[in-house]
Amino acid sequence: MYKKRGGKGGIRKDAHEAYPEIRIEEVFLALFKEKGVNADEVLVRHAGQFFRILSIDHLRLYDGTEEMLSALKSSGKKIYLLSNAQKIFTEYEMNALGITPYFDGIFISSEHERKKPDVRFFEKLIHTYGIDRDRAVMVGNDGVCDIEGAKKAGLATLYVKTEISPKEELPKADHVLDKINTKLMTQILLAE
């Protein structure tokens, strides 16, 4: 199913996001100190990455993701990542999946001490890279963090429901997909 301009129903009412963000490295450093281990930055990062690797079942891209990113880059589109995540996890995973080169800029919440839907996080990305709001589209799978946050920042939105999307009604995004369809996503993004 694909809908353009608007959606049905409202956004969930929970306030699950506290806008400040932590750096997980500080947690691992505190754990080492608690055990009497004098850990440097490299050990802390590797411990965090090892923990992450052990805590996920598999790491993969959605079918067609690399082709979509390639098509966008080939058409001259700029691609930025604005993610509520930990840098030590995301950086490793993006490199392992081979997608880092597609991105013109990467903003990870753990590095900026705030996260979506905080409009200041969106604004920092927009100002850092000189993004034209009239031509930018936020793609996300969370109606509050991604879609509502982007709308407050004056961006067009493309909502894609995934298996990890929060349980919520479809948001009132500019474009709404009720499942991953990278071919349709590519068409929408190339038209914007």
C-alpha positions, 0 to 999 in steps of 0.5 A, a space after each residue: 500500500 502506498 499513500 501520498 499526502 497524509 495518512 490515516 489516524 493519529 500518532 501514538 501518544 506515548 513519550 518514549 523518547 527523552 531527548 538527551 542522549 548518552 554515549 554508551 562508551 561512558 557506560 562501558 568505561 564505568 563498568 571497567 572502572 568498577 572492576 578495577 580495569 584501567 581501560 583506554 578508549 580503544 578497549 572501551 570501543 572494542 568492548 562495546 562493539 563486541 557486546 553489540 555483535 553478541 547481542 544481534 542475531 543477524 546484520 543485513 540490508 533490506 533487499 534493494 537498499 544498496 541499489 536504491 542508495 546507488 541510484 540516488 547518488 548517481 542522480 546527484 542526490 545527497 544522502 545524510 544519516 540522522 540516527 538515534 543510535 550509538 556511534 560505536 555500534 552504527 559506524 561498525 555496522 555501516 562499514 560491515 554492510 559496505 554502505 558508508 561511502 553512500 553517505 554525504 554526512 552522518 549524524 549519530 545521536 550519541 555524538 550530539 547529545 540529543 536525539 530525534 524528535 528534538 528539532 535541534 538535532 534536525 537543525 544541526 544537520 541542516 545547518 552543518 551541511 547547508 541542506 535545502 529544506 525545500 528539496 530534502 526528504 526525511 525517510 523514517 520508520 518511526 512516526 514520532 521520532 522521524 516524521 513528526 520531528 522532521 515536520 517540525 524542522 520543515 522537511 518533507 517526509 517519507 514513512 516506511 513501516 518496518 518490522 521494527 517500527 513502533 506500534 502506532 497508527 500510520 503517521 501523516 507523512 507526505 508519503 506513506 508505505 506500509 512495508 519496505 519497497 525500495 523500488 517505490 522509495 527510489 521513485 518517490 525520492 528521485 521525484 522530490 
